[in-house]
Amino acid sequence: MLAGGLWWLNSIVASTYAGLNAQIAAVTPLPTATLTPTAAPTATASPTPIAYESLIPAGWLQAESDAAPGMEVWLPNSFVVPLESERDASYKIVDPADESAQSVVFLRDTAPSAYFIFTTFQLYTRPVFASGLDKMIDAQFADLMKNGILLERRTFAFQTEDYPARRLTFEVSFNGSEAGLAIYAIQVGTDVFYLGFTAPFNELYQRLPEFDSIAWTFRVTK
């Protein structure tokens, strides 16, 4: 399971992902984590227009976490557990000093890029703390809105779930370069989840459709 931002790959797929396991072995062992390359659930007849399983392309991996029971999200297999140095060198969508939000998933994309900024996927959760999703967004990302450039803030519509959600995109300066952020704030019952992507700014709009597709696979089943 992915817990507290610390990772390991399920031993069942160790032979398939031996190279990745070797990479992870070089890092100080962290709490239990899995990025599971299991096949997407088989689609079955459903009264809804779109079956959840149809949102998951072949070859994507499922991320789960003990820190968020019942939560699942699927990503392309180019997303891997980063080295500690890579994680340290990545932009964080939530201030690491902010203990109100718990880091659940942190992955780096290994797809080729001409830029030095890592493309990452980050997922945080915290209990609902205000009377409405927009008020929570205003409070959680107040510093980001002040120090970065808010490019867009819009309602994000899920295809199979009925979660209140927003998508925010930003431009920020980071380590002398410009980074693009896409943050999906999602309320599920008494919890709020932040799914965040960081990327070189010049690649942000090119990759937004992919980021949307990943966000659509997010759900909580418990």
TORSEDO-744905 format. One line per 3 residues: their letters; for each residue y negated, x, z of N, C-alpha, C. Coordinates in nm, 4 decimals, always signed. Atoms other than C-alpha are relative to their C-alpha. Layout:
residues N
A = Y:X:Z:Y:X:Z:Y:X:Z; ...
END
This chain:
residues 222
MLA = +0.1196:+0.0840:+0.0000:+0.0000:+0.0000:+0.0000:-0.1249:+0.0877:+0.0000; +0.1261:-0.0721:-0.0006:-0.3610:+0.1120:-0.0556:-0.0719:-0.0351:+0.1280; +0.0582:+0.0353:-0.1276:-0.5151:+0.1351:+0.2899:-0.1056:+0.0994:+0.0365
GGL = +0.1057:-0.0867:-0.0484:-0.8510:+0.2668:+0.4160:-0.0396:+0.1044:-0.1006; +0.0403:-0.0950:+0.1012:-0.9130:+0.4457:+0.0869:+0.0941:+0.1142:-0.0187; -0.0936:-0.1105:+0.0026:-0.6008:+0.6661:+0.1206:+0.1208:-0.0366:-0.0815
WWL = -0.0912:+0.0420:+0.1045:-0.3330:+0.6793:-0.1450:+0.1321:+0.0782:-0.0036; -0.1231:-0.0649:+0.0454:+0.0296:+0.7576:-0.2420:+0.0692:-0.0928:-0.0962; -0.0680:+0.0840:+0.0979:+0.2437:+0.6310:-0.5271:+0.1372:-0.0414:+0.0499
NSI = -0.1307:+0.0543:-0.0364:+0.5480:+0.4150:-0.4728:+0.1097:+0.0931:-0.0486; -0.1052:-0.0944:+0.0339:+0.8551:+0.6373:-0.4645:+0.0894:-0.0496:-0.1114; -0.0847:+0.0572:+0.1048:+1.0313:+0.3982:-0.7031:-0.0402:+0.0518:-0.1366
VAS = +0.0460:-0.0440:+0.1313:+0.8146:+0.5214:-0.9887:-0.0315:+0.1487:-0.0012; +0.0327:-0.1419:-0.0079:+0.8002:+0.8871:-0.8834:+0.0451:+0.0748:-0.1237; -0.0494:-0.0706:+0.1165:+1.0131:+0.9981:-1.1778:-0.0858:-0.0241:-0.1217
TYA = +0.0825:+0.0347:+0.1157:+0.7907:+0.8192:-1.4256:-0.1352:+0.0671:+0.0062; +0.1343:-0.0548:-0.0188:+0.4653:+0.9475:-1.2785:+0.0075:+0.1308:+0.0782; -0.0190:-0.1239:-0.0744:+0.5828:+1.2899:-1.1648:-0.1252:+0.0840:+0.0005
GLN = +0.1216:-0.0796:+0.0059:+0.2665:+1.4585:-1.2847:-0.1038:-0.0483:+0.0966; +0.0982:+0.0573:-0.0926:+0.0484:+1.2217:-1.0855:+0.0412:+0.0255:+0.1435; -0.0467:-0.0267:-0.1362:+0.2662:+1.2612:-0.7773:-0.0283:+0.1438:+0.0405
AQI = +0.0273:-0.1395:-0.0318:+0.2268:+1.6367:-0.8025:-0.1460:+0.0192:+0.0334; +0.1441:-0.0085:-0.0273:-0.1495:+1.5923:-0.8131:-0.0308:-0.0517:+0.1391; +0.0283:+0.0609:-0.1295:-0.1493:+1.3685:-0.5103:+0.0549:+0.0861:+0.1129
AAV = -0.0613:-0.0812:-0.1040:+0.0795:+1.6042:-0.3201:-0.0915:+0.1112:+0.0464; +0.0909:-0.1078:-0.0359:-0.1992:+1.8624:-0.3251:-0.1068:-0.0446:+0.0981; +0.1007:+0.0549:-0.0893:-0.4164:+1.6355:-0.1154:+0.0612:-0.0244:+0.1367
TPL = -0.0491:+0.0292:-0.1341:-0.3856:+1.5997:+0.2599:+0.0517:-0.1421:+0.0051; -0.0564:+0.1360:-0.0004:-0.1524:+1.3018:+0.3124:-0.0898:-0.0975:+0.0734; +0.0839:+0.1042:-0.0560:-0.3396:+0.9789:+0.3842:+0.0878:-0.1194:+0.0362
PTA = -0.0807:+0.1180:-0.0323:-0.2297:+0.6353:+0.5089:+0.0643:-0.0592:-0.1248; -0.0800:+0.0538:+0.1085:+0.0127:+0.4375:+0.2939:-0.0835:-0.0645:-0.1090; +0.0708:+0.0570:+0.1142:-0.0998:+0.3383:-0.0543:+0.0961:-0.0133:-0.1162
TLT = -0.0795:+0.0121:+0.1214:+0.0564:+0.2146:-0.3763:-0.0847:-0.0459:-0.1159; +0.0524:+0.0476:+0.1276:-0.0496:+0.1762:-0.7351:+0.1250:-0.0244:-0.0814; -0.1343:+0.0332:+0.0436:+0.2526:-0.0054:-0.8698:+0.0070:-0.0353:-0.1474
PTA = -0.0116:+0.0298:+0.1427:+0.3479:+0.0075:-1.2407:+0.1076:-0.1032:-0.0289; -0.0955:+0.1068:+0.0251:+0.5512:-0.3109:-1.2186:-0.0504:-0.0876:-0.1135; +0.0390:+0.0885:+0.1095:+0.5546:-0.5531:-1.5053:-0.0762:-0.1191:+0.0546
APT = +0.0735:+0.1192:-0.0412:+0.3138:-0.8428:-1.4888:+0.0976:-0.1151:+0.0168; -0.0897:+0.1141:-0.0191:+0.4725:-1.1639:-1.3600:+0.0189:-0.0764:-0.1303; -0.0289:+0.0776:+0.1203:+0.6386:-1.3710:-1.6273:-0.0790:-0.1301:+0.0011
ATA = +0.0791:+0.1226:+0.0078:+0.4142:-1.6512:-1.7437:+0.0914:-0.1219:-0.0003; -0.0755:+0.1243:-0.0036:+0.5405:-1.9992:-1.6701:-0.0929:-0.1152:-0.0361; +0.0807:+0.1164:+0.0357:+0.4261:-2.3451:-1.7691:-0.0976:-0.0310:+0.1113
SPT = +0.1037:+0.0218:-0.0995:+0.1012:-2.4250:-1.5944:-0.0939:-0.1090:-0.0487; +0.0952:+0.1037:+0.0411:-0.1364:-2.7196:-1.5917:-0.1382:+0.0555:-0.0296; +0.1304:-0.0598:+0.0255:-0.4295:-2.4773:-1.6082:-0.0063:+0.0496:-0.1439
PIA = +0.0124:-0.0431:+0.1397:-0.5673:-2.3811:-1.9508:+0.0463:+0.1431:-0.0224; -0.0366:-0.1407:+0.0137:-0.5053:-2.0105:-1.8878:+0.0893:+0.0381:+0.1172; -0.0888:-0.0473:-0.1056:-0.2112:-1.8665:-1.6923:-0.0481:+0.1361:+0.0483
YES = +0.0443:-0.1278:-0.0573:-0.2969:-1.5808:-1.4557:+0.0704:+0.1168:-0.0678; -0.0779:-0.1097:+0.0567:-0.0195:-1.3677:-1.6045:-0.0524:+0.0428:-0.1368; +0.0507:-0.0328:+0.1331:-0.1839:-1.3842:-1.9466:-0.1219:+0.0911:+0.0050
LIP = +0.1177:-0.0859:-0.0151:-0.4813:-1.1903:-1.8084:+0.0376:+0.1467:+0.0147; -0.0449:-0.1356:-0.0314:-0.2694:-0.8784:-1.7474:+0.0623:+0.0643:-0.1233; -0.0575:-0.0667:+0.1172:-0.2183:-0.6542:-2.0535:+0.1220:+0.0838:+0.0375
AGW = -0.1177:-0.0834:-0.0218:+0.1097:-0.4670:-2.0888:-0.0430:+0.1410:+0.0394; +0.0272:-0.1370:-0.0420:+0.1091:-0.1319:-1.9113:-0.0999:+0.0138:+0.1128; +0.0932:-0.0086:-0.1125:-0.1507:-0.2178:-1.6486:+0.0772:+0.0101:+0.1309
LQA = -0.0613:-0.0200:-0.1306:-0.0758:-0.1269:-1.2872:-0.0646:-0.0898:+0.1038; +0.0497:+0.0885:-0.1055:-0.1103:-0.3477:-0.9818:-0.0404:+0.0811:+0.1220; +0.0465:-0.0620:-0.1240:-0.3144:-0.2326:-0.6836:+0.0064:-0.1030:+0.1115
ESD = -0.0091:+0.0854:-0.1171:-0.2430:-0.3813:-0.3420:-0.0422:+0.0820:+0.1210; +0.0412:-0.0725:-0.1197:-0.3516:-0.2932:+0.0100:+0.0350:-0.0761:+0.1259; -0.0241:+0.0593:-0.1315:-0.2418:-0.3561:+0.3670:-0.1311:-0.0450:+0.0637
AAP = +0.1294:+0.0351:-0.0583:-0.6124:-0.3726:+0.4495:-0.0491:-0.1356:-0.0477; +0.0388:+0.1310:+0.0533:-0.6411:-0.6901:+0.2409:+0.1274:-0.0728:-0.0412; -0.1282:+0.0648:+0.0305:-0.3115:-0.8834:+0.2648:-0.0141:-0.1090:-0.1056
GME = +0.0006:+0.1006:+0.1047:-0.2347:-1.0917:-0.0413:-0.0942:+0.0279:-0.1142; +0.0933:-0.0348:+0.1068:-0.5041:-0.9235:-0.2511:+0.0747:+0.0761:-0.1092; -0.0518:-0.0802:+0.1102:-0.4080:-0.7972:-0.5940:-0.1044:+0.0100:-0.1095
VWL = +0.0862:-0.0227:+0.1154:-0.5912:-0.6534:-0.8898:+0.0757:+0.0962:-0.0900; -0.0737:-0.0802:+0.0973:-0.4567:-0.4929:-1.2075:-0.0974:+0.0849:-0.0808; +0.0857:-0.0935:+0.0720:-0.5955:-0.1902:-1.3918:+0.0800:+0.0749:-0.1059
PNS = -0.0683:-0.0861:+0.0970:-0.5166:+0.0244:-1.6972:+0.0632:+0.1192:+0.0704; -0.0702:-0.1097:-0.0668:-0.2753:+0.3065:-1.6172:-0.0747:+0.1323:-0.0070; +0.0831:-0.1211:-0.0029:-0.5519:+0.5603:-1.6820:-0.0707:+0.0165:+0.1344
FVV = +0.0595:-0.0099:-0.1332:-0.6809:+0.4829:-1.3306:+0.1030:+0.0577:+0.0964; -0.0923:-0.0709:-0.0884:-0.5245:+0.7181:-1.0765:-0.0670:+0.0265:+0.1343; +0.0522:-0.0420:-0.1296:-0.5616:+0.8237:-0.7156:-0.0729:+0.1331:-0.0182
PLE = +0.0750:-0.1240:+0.0224:-0.8356:+1.0904:-0.7161:+0.0333:+0.1068:+0.1025; -0.0016:-0.1073:-0.0983:-0.8277:+1.4282:-0.5531:-0.1132:-0.0242:+0.0995; +0.1044:+0.0180:-0.1010:-1.0315:+1.4430:-0.2351:-0.1339:+0.0523:-0.0510
SER = +0.1247:-0.0570:+0.0526:-1.2867:+1.6649:-0.4105:-0.0623:-0.0918:-0.1049; +0.0513:+0.0930:+0.1005:-1.3165:+1.4126:-0.6953:-0.0613:-0.1227:+0.0661; +0.0553:+0.1156:-0.0720:-1.3691:+1.1286:-0.4525:-0.1336:+0.0366:+0.0638
DAS = +0.1244:-0.0434:-0.0636:-1.6328:+1.3271:-0.2654:-0.1133:+0.0121:-0.1015; +0.1014:-0.0216:+0.1033:-1.8128:+1.3958:-0.5948:-0.0362:-0.1279:-0.0748; +0.0235:+0.1270:+0.0685:-1.8171:+1.0280:-0.6966:-0.1068:-0.0823:+0.0713
YKI = +0.0982:+0.0922:-0.0578:-2.0948:+0.7755:-0.6440:+0.0737:-0.1122:+0.0723; -0.0619:+0.1075:-0.0787:-2.0048:+0.5215:-0.3726:-0.0883:-0.1243:-0.0075; +0.0806:+0.1220:+0.0105:-2.1150:+0.1620:-0.4259:-0.0400:-0.0528:+0.1369
VDP = +0.0338:+0.0357:-0.1377:-2.1135:+0.1118:-0.0481:-0.0168:+0.1292:+0.0783; +0.0274:-0.1189:-0.0803:-2.2642:+0.3699:+0.1855:+0.1184:+0.0275:+0.0922; -0.1132:-0.0315:-0.0870:-1.9715:+0.5502:+0.3567:-0.0324:-0.0140:+0.1483
ADE = +0.0389:+0.0144:-0.1404:-2.1708:+0.5306:+0.6807:-0.0037:-0.1458:+0.0438; +0.0030:+0.1428:-0.0316:-2.1682:+0.1505:+0.6619:+0.1398:-0.0449:+0.0402; -0.1326:+0.0357:-0.0504:-1.8740:+0.0550:+0.8818:+0.0283:-0.1496:-0.0079
SAQ = -0.0214:+0.1445:+0.0093:-1.9207:-0.3163:+0.8190:+0.0910:-0.0367:-0.1167; -0.0844:+0.0247:+0.1168:-1.7403:-0.2928:+0.4833:+0.1136:+0.1016:-0.0022; -0.1176:-0.0860:-0.0023:-1.3879:-0.1527:+0.4703:+0.0421:+0.0376:-0.1415
SVV = -0.0487:-0.0466:+0.1295:-1.2786:+0.0607:+0.1762:+0.1479:-0.0337:-0.0129; -0.1375:+0.0449:+0.0214:-0.9577:-0.0847:+0.0332:+0.0664:+0.0759:-0.1146; -0.0539:-0.0674:+0.1185:-0.9101:+0.0784:-0.3085:-0.1059:+0.0958:-0.0538
FLR = +0.0903:-0.0956:+0.0644:-1.0616:+0.3889:-0.4675:+0.0824:+0.0760:-0.1036; -0.0734:-0.0630:+0.1090:-0.9378:+0.5093:-0.8078:-0.0977:+0.0644:-0.0977; +0.0801:-0.0666:+0.1035:-1.0656:+0.7410:-1.0814:+0.0659:-0.0217:-0.1355
DTA = -0.0511:+0.0188:+0.1355:-1.0324:+0.6793:-1.4528:+0.0144:+0.1357:-0.0676; -0.0250:-0.1271:+0.0680:-0.8768:+0.9675:-1.6467:-0.0225:-0.0096:-0.1507; +0.0284:+0.0127:+0.1436:-0.9745:+0.8309:-1.9893:-0.1061:+0.1025:-0.0398
PSA = +0.0952:-0.1040:+0.0418:-1.1633:+1.0994:-2.1886:-0.1438:-0.0508:-0.0030; +0.1423:+0.0320:+0.0021:-1.5408:+1.1031:-2.1529:-0.0778:+0.1267:-0.0296; +0.0850:-0.1147:+0.0325:-1.8154:+1.3289:-2.2833:-0.0954:+0.0337:+0.1139
YFI = +0.0961:-0.0159:-0.1088:-2.0009:+1.3020:-1.9518:+0.0697:+0.0484:+0.1270; -0.0552:-0.0603:-0.1207:-1.9575:+1.4632:-1.6115:+0.0156:-0.0988:+0.1150; -0.0124:+0.0985:-0.1073:-1.9936:+1.1513:-1.3975:+0.1356:-0.0688:-0.0103
FTT = -0.1300:+0.0656:-0.0004:-1.6562:+1.0125:-1.2958:-0.0161:-0.1511:-0.0147; -0.0124:+0.1456:+0.0001:-1.5716:+0.6564:-1.3878:+0.0996:-0.0363:+0.1095; -0.0857:+0.0348:-0.1129:-1.4278:+0.4992:-1.0737:+0.0089:-0.1511:+0.0158
FQL = -0.0139:+0.1384:-0.0446:-1.3004:+0.1684:-0.9432:+0.0080:+0.0026:+0.1516; +0.0042:+0.0059:-0.1460:-1.3812:+0.0854:-0.5814:+0.0068:-0.1452:+0.0441; -0.0095:+0.1361:-0.0526:-1.2952:-0.2194:-0.3747:-0.0199:+0.0053:+0.1506
YTR = +0.0315:+0.0090:-0.1421:-1.4379:-0.3049:-0.0334:+0.0103:-0.1461:+0.0430; -0.0014:+0.1358:-0.0523:-1.4035:-0.6075:+0.1906:-0.0661:-0.0034:+0.1367; +0.0565:+0.0219:-0.1322:-1.5781:-0.7486:+0.4950:-0.0024:-0.1506:+0.0251
PVF = +0.0103:+0.1433:-0.0289:-1.5967:-1.0837:+0.6744:-0.1341:-0.0554:-0.0493; +0.1247:+0.0678:+0.0360:-1.8546:-1.3345:+0.5562:-0.0999:+0.0161:+0.1143; +0.0974:-0.0287:-0.1058:-2.1779:-1.2568:+0.7435:-0.1342:-0.0696:-0.0218
ASG = +0.1244:+0.0743:+0.0240:-2.4438:-1.4882:+0.5987:+0.0355:-0.1329:-0.0653; -0.0252:+0.1354:+0.0502:-2.4801:-1.8454:+0.4795:-0.0177:-0.0075:-0.1508; +0.0081:+0.0036:+0.1450:-2.4196:-1.7882:+0.1118:+0.0229:+0.1370:-0.0605
LDK = -0.0321:-0.1269:+0.0642:-2.2981:-1.5210:-0.1285:-0.1251:+0.0777:-0.0375; +0.1202:-0.0722:+0.0427:-2.6449:-1.4370:-0.2600:-0.0718:+0.0658:+0.1172; +0.0610:-0.0617:-0.1180:-2.7786:-1.3753:+0.0900:+0.0781:+0.1238:+0.0426
MID = -0.0807:-0.1168:-0.0352:-2.4873:-1.1401:+0.1562:-0.0240:+0.1142:-0.0977; +0.0293:-0.1030:+0.0995:-2.5550:-0.9539:-0.1687:-0.1350:+0.0650:+0.0293; +0.1334:-0.0528:-0.0296:-2.9247:-0.9181:-0.0802:+0.0033:+0.0957:+0.1179
AQF = -0.0080:-0.0849:-0.1186:-2.8338:-0.7710:+0.2579:+0.0836:+0.1249:-0.0260; -0.0915:-0.1122:+0.0206:-2.5427:-0.5503:+0.1477:-0.0586:+0.1063:-0.0917; +0.0464:-0.0942:+0.1018:-2.7180:-0.3926:-0.1489:-0.1521:+0.0133:-0.0028
ADL = +0.1461:-0.0102:-0.0073:-3.0795:-0.3909:-0.0297:-0.0487:+0.1392:-0.0393; +0.0420:-0.1364:+0.0324:-3.1066:-0.0109:-0.0491:+0.0243:+0.0316:-0.1471; -0.0299:-0.0248:+0.1405:-2.9399:+0.0000:-0.3894:-0.1025:-0.0680:-0.0896
MKN = +0.1002:+0.0706:+0.0797:-3.1833:-0.2593:-0.5221:-0.1364:+0.0678:+0.0081; +0.1283:-0.0686:-0.0170:-3.4729:-0.0547:-0.3857:-0.0010:+0.1346:-0.0719; -0.0044:-0.1359:+0.0535:-3.3579:+0.2872:-0.5058:+0.0527:+0.0081:-0.1430
GIL = -0.0513:+0.0030:+0.1364:-3.1798:+0.1921:-0.8281:-0.0761:-0.1027:-0.0827; +0.0601:+0.0987:+0.0895:-3.2747:-0.0251:-1.1241:+0.1011:-0.1124:-0.0207; -0.0865:+0.1157:+0.0208:-3.1206:-0.3721:-1.1175:-0.0192:-0.0493:-0.1432
LER = +0.0076:+0.0375:+0.1409:-3.0439:-0.4493:-1.4818:+0.0342:-0.1467:-0.0233; -0.0444:+0.1377:+0.0192:-2.8728:-0.7838:-1.4455:+0.0658:-0.0501:+0.1279; -0.0672:+0.0673:-0.1115:-2.7609:-1.0286:-1.1794:+0.0349:-0.1397:-0.0496
RTF = -0.0413:+0.1248:+0.0615:-2.5568:-1.3212:-1.2992:+0.1255:-0.0539:+0.0676; -0.1232:+0.0609:-0.0479:-2.2852:-1.5649:-1.2024:+0.1165:+0.0539:-0.0820; -0.1210:-0.0476:+0.0674:-1.9396:-1.4306:-1.2826:+0.1061:-0.1076:+0.0137
AFQ = -0.0965:+0.1104:-0.0009:-1.6891:-1.6978:-1.3797:+0.1416:+0.0527:-0.0178; -0.1414:-0.0338:+0.0127:-1.3202:-1.6413:-1.3133:+0.0672:-0.0968:-0.0961; -0.0696:+0.0833:+0.0971:-1.0759:-1.7752:-1.5690:+0.1082:-0.0865:+0.0640
TED = -0.1080:+0.0768:-0.0631:-0.8026:-1.8917:-1.3306:-0.0267:-0.0311:+0.1466; +0.0317:+0.0227:-0.1407:-0.9632:-1.8873:-0.9849:-0.1358:-0.0695:+0.0104; +0.1257:+0.0725:-0.0217:-1.2505:-2.0835:-0.8355:-0.0804:+0.0675:+0.1104
YPA = +0.0725:-0.0757:-0.1007:-1.4188:-1.8073:-0.6350:-0.1486:+0.0060:-0.0352; +0.1414:-0.0303:+0.0235:-1.7979:-1.7920:-0.5982:-0.0131:+0.1504:-0.0256; +0.0072:-0.1423:+0.0342:-1.8834:-1.4607:-0.7657:-0.1277:+0.0299:-0.0774
RRL = +0.1162:-0.0492:+0.0734:-2.1729:-1.2566:-0.9028:+0.0347:+0.1370:-0.0587; -0.0104:-0.1348:+0.0565:-2.1883:-0.9554:-1.1329:-0.1386:+0.0609:-0.0062; +0.1262:-0.0725:+0.0005:-2.4661:-0.7038:-1.0801:+0.0200:+0.1308:-0.0747
TFE = -0.0044:-0.1297:+0.0657:-2.5376:-0.4065:-1.3043:-0.1259:+0.0780:+0.0361; +0.1084:-0.0877:-0.0439:-2.7534:-0.1101:-1.2046:-0.0005:+0.1278:-0.0820; +0.0137:-0.1390:+0.0425:-2.8837:+0.2191:-1.3316:-0.0484:+0.0785:+0.1207
VSF = +0.0380:-0.0826:-0.1146:-2.9015:+0.4914:-1.0662:+0.0015:+0.1468:-0.0412; -0.0026:-0.1448:+0.0194:-2.9790:+0.8617:-1.0600:+0.0988:+0.0597:+0.0987; -0.1040:-0.0574:-0.0853:-2.6898:+1.0672:-0.9267:+0.0315:+0.1404:-0.0483
NGS = -0.0287:-0.1402:+0.0312:-2.6515:+1.4457:-0.9177:-0.0662:+0.0447:-0.1309; +0.0747:-0.0428:+0.1170:-2.9166:+1.4902:-1.1848:+0.0324:-0.0743:-0.1279; -0.0375:+0.0781:+0.1176:-2.7625:+1.2367:-1.4218:-0.0222:-0.1482:+0.0275
EAG = +0.0145:+0.1443:-0.0146:-2.7897:+0.8648:-1.4847:+0.1379:-0.0653:-0.0008; -0.1273:+0.0710:-0.0113:-2.4985:+0.6496:-1.3715:-0.0232:-0.1492:-0.0160; +0.0035:+0.1451:+0.0094:-2.4259:+0.2869:-1.4476:+0.0984:-0.0596:+0.0986
LAI = -0.0863:+0.0673:-0.0966:-2.2800:+0.0508:-1.1893:+0.0206:-0.1446:-0.0431; -0.0302:+0.1427:+0.0149:-2.1082:-0.2842:-1.2290:+0.0677:-0.0429:+0.1291; -0.0513:+0.0448:-0.1297:-2.0520:-0.4632:-0.8985:+0.0281:-0.1492:-0.0073
YAI = -0.0419:+0.1399:-0.0031:-1.8613:-0.7886:-0.8630:+0.0133:-0.0405:+0.1462; -0.0041:+0.0504:-0.1376:-1.9298:-0.9687:-0.5346:+0.0703:-0.1349:-0.0028; -0.0877:+0.1171:+0.0078:-1.6643:-1.2322:-0.4671:+0.0270:-0.0520:+0.1404
QVG = -0.0308:+0.0606:-0.1296:-1.6283:-1.4717:-0.1754:+0.1323:-0.0749:-0.0100; -0.1299:+0.0669:-0.0081:-1.2757:-1.5798:-0.0842:+0.0164:-0.0496:+0.1429; -0.0096:+0.0549:-0.1348:-1.2751:-1.8102:+0.2163:-0.0990:+0.0653:+0.0935
TDV = +0.0857:-0.0632:-0.1006:-1.4089:-1.6212:+0.5169:-0.0207:+0.1489:-0.0245; +0.0167:-0.1414:+0.0338:-1.4090:-1.2829:+0.3410:-0.0806:+0.0139:-0.1284; +0.0694:-0.0326:+0.1240:-1.6271:-1.1240:+0.0776:+0.0553:+0.1334:-0.0484
FYL = -0.0540:-0.1209:+0.0613:-1.4963:-0.8589:-0.1621:-0.1025:+0.0551:-0.0985; +0.0865:-0.0673:+0.0961:-1.6959:-0.6033:-0.3597:+0.0878:+0.0869:-0.0891; -0.0689:-0.0823:+0.0982:-1.5296:-0.4690:-0.6734:-0.1073:+0.0761:-0.0754
GFT = +0.1056:-0.0784:+0.0619:-1.7339:-0.1832:-0.8114:+0.0531:+0.1026:-0.0979; -0.0307:-0.1029:+0.0991:-1.7215:+0.0399:-1.1167:-0.1213:+0.0906:-0.0136; +0.1046:-0.0962:+0.0325:-1.9239:+0.3562:-1.1635:+0.0390:+0.0670:-0.1309
APF = -0.0263:-0.0623:+0.1295:-1.9564:+0.5160:-1.5062:-0.1259:+0.0726:-0.0450; +0.1208:-0.0548:+0.0605:-2.1912:+0.7380:-1.7049:-0.0825:-0.1153:-0.0574; +0.0815:+0.1134:+0.0433:-2.4860:+0.5130:-1.7872:+0.0165:-0.0281:-0.1492
NEL = -0.0135:+0.0197:+0.1445:-2.4413:+0.5704:-2.1611:+0.1290:-0.0714:-0.0386; -0.1264:+0.0679:+0.0283:-2.0928:+0.4175:-2.1342:+0.0091:-0.1367:+0.0677; -0.0102:+0.1219:-0.0804:-2.1737:+0.1231:-1.9054:+0.0226:-0.1245:-0.0860
YQR = -0.0101:+0.1238:+0.0769:-2.2277:-0.1487:-2.1656:+0.1225:-0.0006:-0.0909; -0.1217:-0.0101:+0.0806:-1.9435:-0.0220:-2.3806:+0.1227:-0.0420:+0.0809; -0.1180:+0.0241:-0.0824:-1.7058:-0.0586:-2.0866:-0.0054:-0.1307:+0.0791
LPE = +0.0103:+0.1247:-0.0768:-1.8351:-0.3830:-1.9339:+0.1096:-0.1018:-0.0337; -0.1083:+0.0955:+0.0275:-1.5809:-0.6001:-2.1217:+0.1305:+0.0379:+0.0699; -0.1208:-0.0447:-0.0702:-1.2999:-0.3872:-1.9756:-0.0129:-0.0244:+0.1500
FDS = +0.0203:+0.0231:-0.1432:-1.4511:-0.4065:-1.6276:+0.0137:-0.1486:+0.0326; -0.0162:+0.1442:-0.0198:-1.4748:-0.7852:-1.6616:+0.1481:-0.0377:+0.0003; -0.1424:+0.0327:+0.0100:-1.1091:-0.7982:-1.7642:+0.0758:+0.0403:+0.1255
IAW = -0.0628:-0.0420:-0.1254:-1.0076:-0.6031:-1.4549:-0.0377:-0.0963:+0.1116; +0.0452:+0.0909:-0.1059:-1.2179:-0.8238:-1.2297:+0.0691:-0.1352:-0.0097; -0.0675:+0.1292:+0.0163:-1.0531:-1.1349:-1.3769:+0.1399:-0.0004:+0.0612
TFR = -0.1350:-0.0042:-0.0583:-0.7158:-1.0127:-1.2435:-0.0022:+0.0001:+0.1523; +0.0094:+0.0023:-0.1465:-0.8458:-1.0060:-0.8857:+0.0343:-0.1394:+0.0517; -0.0270:+0.1259:-0.0690:-0.7022:-1.2732:-0.6610:+0.0570:+0.0300:+0.1380
VTK = -0.0588:-0.0084:-0.1338:-0.5934:-1.3329:-0.3021:+0.0952:-0.1180:+0.0126; -0.1018:+0.1049:-0.0005:-0.2703:-1.5259:-0.2617:+0.0446:-0.0405:+0.1394; -0.0378:+0.0370:-0.1376:-0.2440:-1.5422:+0.1188:-0.1233:-0.0449:+0.0758
END
